[in-house]
């Protein structure tokens, strides 16, 4: 069976750890950890979960997550099919909460970086020219050694802190209430939903996976994801529909069906609620913005 690359701990004598990840698919485990994480996907597509936020990802996706912010980059199902030749490629940097022993960030010169790291508690997406520049720096950082390594990394943090091409991801009301012991339980739920969201998903079945009654599971899920399970499922389906509207020539009815919606009218209603435009308007705007 194919195995994804797992992250390693940061050695005590290192300020940060950078890894190049090349594998059949990214880590399938929904998780959180005490380190900050800067990740960019160079190759690979799927759905990413950051806190209470669900969105598709593809090449170029770049996100900084703060300590203990739950996340998962889950590749599309095609990456897991027997005989698949698809692969993923990414670069990840882990650095600890006490990076450079914290005190340095109390200095005036580091004020913008310190503020940015606070904002990363909700996750920060980096796009545009800033994304492209940081990606090139991360690639070079893989080969860097000595003090130049630290200097280049601080410049990366400064670029994020001073750029207007960044936005926070999770809702302002989101708080991670997960316990370490719940990682496996939530991981099973996410994995099941990702495998079945295009068909009917039974609340009873998902609750059974979590070893809870349906009513107890509903309370458990909402308290930890900041939304009901039904809303989470709808967000996932709408996110998948957006990918199909970008990347396929399927008509709107086919997009609705392949995203798990039972009726076109329900799809149109829920899509508009979340995206503030119809599926057709969304597709036209996307194609227009890329000159297609």
C-alpha positions in Angstrom: 0.0 0.0 0.0 1.2 3.5 -0.8 2.3 5.5 2.2 2.3 9.3 2.4 5.2 11.2 3.8 4.9 12.1 7.5 6.4 15.1 9.2 9.2 14.8 11.7 9.8 16.7 14.9 12.0 19.8 15.0 15.3 19.1 16.6 16.2 21.2 19.6 19.2 22.6 17.9 17.3 23.8 14.9 15.3 27.1 14.5 13.0 25.4 11.9 12.7 22.4 9.7 12.1 22.4 6.0 11.1 19.4 4.0 10.4 18.6 0.4 7.5 16.2 0.1 7.1 13.9 -2.9 4.6 11.1 -2.5 1.6 9.5 -4.2 -0.6 11.8 -2.0 -0.3 14.2 0.9 -0.7 13.1 4.5 -4.3 11.7 4.8 -4.5 12.4 8.5 -6.6 15.3 9.8 -4.4 16.7 12.6 -3.0 19.7 14.5 0.3 20.3 16.2 2.1 22.8 18.3 4.3 24.2 15.5 3.6 26.9 12.9 3.5 25.4 9.4 4.1 27.1 6.1 3.1 24.8 3.2 3.0 25.2 -0.6 1.6 22.6 -3.0 3.8 22.4 -6.1 1.9 19.5 -7.6 -1.4 17.9 -6.5 -5.1 18.7 -6.2 -7.8 18.0 -3.7 -9.7 19.6 -0.9 -8.2 21.4 2.1 -9.6 21.8 5.5 -8.3 24.6 7.7 -10.2 25.0 11.0 -13.8 25.4 10.0 -13.0 26.3 6.4 -13.4 23.9 3.4 -12.0 24.7 -0.1 -10.5 23.0 -3.1 -6.7 23.3 -3.6 -4.4 22.9 -6.6 -0.8 23.7 -7.6 0.3 27.0 -6.1 -1.8 26.7 -2.9 0.1 28.3 -0.1 -1.0 28.5 3.6 0.5 29.4 6.9 -1.2 27.7 9.8 -0.6 28.7 13.4 -0.1 26.3 16.4 -2.9 23.8 17.0 -5.0 24.9 14.0 -6.5 21.6 12.6 -5.8 21.1 9.0 -5.8 18.5 6.2 -4.8 18.6 2.5 -6.8 15.7 1.2 -6.1 14.7 -2.4 -8.9 13.9 -4.8 -10.0 10.2 -4.9 -8.2 9.6 -8.2 -4.8 9.8 -6.3 -5.9 6.7 -4.2 -7.1 4.5 -7.1 -5.1 1.3 -7.7 -2.5 1.8 -10.4 -2.7 5.6 -10.2 0.4 7.3 -11.5 -0.6 10.7 -10.0 1.8 12.2 -7.5 2.1 15.1 -5.2 4.9 17.5 -4.6 5.1 20.2 -1.9 7.4 22.1 0.5 6.7 22.5 4.1 8.4 24.5 6.8 7.7 23.8 10.5 8.9 26.3 13.2 8.0 26.3 16.9 5.9 28.7 19.0 9.1 29.9 20.6 10.9 30.5 17.3 14.1 32.5 18.0 13.0 32.2 21.7 10.1 34.7 21.2 11.9 37.6 22.8 13.2 38.9 19.5 9.6 39.4 18.3 9.1 41.9 21.1 11.5 44.2 19.4 10.0 47.0 17.3 11.7 45.8 14.1 9.8 42.5 14.4 6.4 44.0 15.3 4.8 43.2 11.9 6.0 39.6 12.0 4.7 39.2 15.5 1.3 40.5 14.5 1.2 38.3 11.5 2.0 35.2 13.6 -1.0 36.0 15.8 -3.2 36.2 12.8 -2.0 32.8 11.6 -4.1 31.3 14.5 -6.9 31.4 11.9 -4.6 30.3 9.0 -3.3 32.7 6.3 -3.6 32.1 2.6 -0.9 33.7 0.4 -1.5 34.5 -3.2 -0.4 36.6 -6.1 3.1 37.8 -6.6 3.9 37.3 -2.9 3.0 33.6 -3.3 5.3 33.3 -6.4 8.2 35.1 -4.6 7.9 33.0 -1.4 7.7 29.8 -3.5 11.0 30.6 -5.1 12.6 31.4 -1.7 11.3 28.1 -0.2 12.9 26.2 -3.1 16.2 27.9 -2.6 15.9 27.5 1.2 16.0 23.7 0.7 19.7 24.0 -0.2 20.6 26.9 2.2 22.9 26.3 5.2 24.2 28.4 8.1 23.1 31.9 9.0 21.9 32.6 5.5 19.2 30.0 6.1 17.8 32.0 9.0 18.1 35.3 7.1 16.2 33.9 4.1 13.5 32.5 6.3 13.0 35.8 8.2 12.6 37.5 4.9 9.9 35.0 4.0 8.0 35.9 7.2 8.5 39.6 6.6 7.0 39.2 3.1 3.9 37.6 4.5 3.6 40.2 7.2 3.9 43.2 4.9 1.9 41.8 1.9 -1.6 42.8 0.9 -1.9 39.5 -1.0 -2.8 37.5 2.1 -6.1 36.7 3.8 -7.2 34.8 6.9 -9.0 31.6 6.4 -11.0 30.3 9.4 -13.9 32.2 10.7 -13.1 34.8 13.4 -15.3 32.9 15.8 -13.4 29.6 15.3 -11.6 28.2 18.3 -10.0 24.8 18.3 -11.7 22.8 21.1 -10.4 19.5 19.9 -8.5 17.3 22.3 -5.4 15.3 21.3 -7.4 12.1 22.0 -10.0 13.0 19.4 -7.7 13.1 16.4 -8.5 9.6 15.3 -12.2 10.0 15.8 -12.3 13.2 13.7 -9.9 11.7 11.1 -12.3 8.8 10.5 -15.2 11.2 10.1 -13.3 13.3 7.5 -12.1 10.3 5.6 -15.6 8.7 5.4 -17.1 12.0 4.3 -14.5 12.5 1.6 -15.1 9.1 0.2 -18.9 9.4 0.2 -20.0 13.0 -0.1 -20.9 12.5 -3.8 -23.6 10.2 -2.7 -26.0 10.1 0.3 -24.2 10.5 3.6 -26.0 9.1 6.6 -25.7 11.0 9.9 -26.3 7.7 11.6 -23.3 6.1 9.9 -21.0 9.0 10.6 -22.1 9.0 14.3 -21.5 5.3 14.5 -17.9 5.9 13.3 -17.4 8.4 16.1 -19.0 5.9 18.6 -21.7 8.4 19.4 -25.5 8.7 19.1 -26.7 10.9 16.2 -27.8 13.7 18.6 -24.5 13.5 20.6 -22.5 13.5 17.4 -24.3 16.6 16.1 -23.5 18.5 19.3 -19.9 17.1 19.3 -19.3 18.1 15.7 -20.7 21.6 15.9 -18.8 22.4 19.1 -15.5 21.5 17.3 -16.0 22.6 13.7 -18.1 25.8 14.4 -20.9 24.6 12.1 -23.4 21.8 11.9 -22.5 18.6 10.2 -25.1 19.4 7.5 -23.5 22.8 6.8 -20.1 21.2 6.7 -21.3 18.6 4.2 -22.9 21.3 2.0 -19.6 23.4 2.1 -17.7 20.4 1.0 -20.1 19.7 -1.9 -20.1 23.3 -3.0 -16.3 23.4 -2.9 -16.2 20.3 -5.1 -18.7 21.9 -7.5 -16.5 24.9 -7.8 -13.6 22.7 -8.9 -15.8 21.0 -11.5 -17.0 24.4 -12.8 -13.3 25.4 -13.1 -11.8 22.3 -14.5 -14.5 20.5 -16.6 -17.0 21.1 -19.3 -19.9 19.4 -17.4 -23.2 21.2 -17.6 -24.7 22.6 -14.4 -27.0 19.7 -13.8 -24.1 17.2 -14.1 -21.9 19.3 -11.7 -24.8 19.3 -9.2 -25.2 15.5 -9.4 -21.4 14.7 -9.3 -21.1 17.0 -6.2 -23.7 15.0 -4.2 -26.8 17.3 -4.7 -30.0 15.4 -5.3 -31.8 18.2 -7.1 -30.7 21.1 -9.3 -32.9 23.5 -7.5 -31.4 22.6 -4.1 -27.9 22.9 -5.7 -28.6 26.4 -7.1 -30.0 27.6 -3.8 -27.2 26.4 -1.6 -24.5 27.4 -4.1 -25.8 30.9 -4.2 -26.1 31.1 -0.4 -22.4 30.3 -0.1 -20.9 31.9 -3.2 -23.2 34.9 -3.6 -23.7 34.1 -7.3 -25.2 31.3 -9.3 -23.1 28.4 -10.6 -23.3 29.8 -14.1 -22.2 33.3 -13.0 -19.4 31.7 -11.0 -18.1 29.8 -14.1 -18.4 32.7 -16.4 -16.5 35.0 -14.0 -13.8 32.4 -13.5 -13.3 31.8 -17.2 -13.3 35.5 -17.9 -10.6 36.2 -15.2 -8.3 33.6 -17.0 -9.0 34.9 -20.4 -10.7 31.6 -21.6 
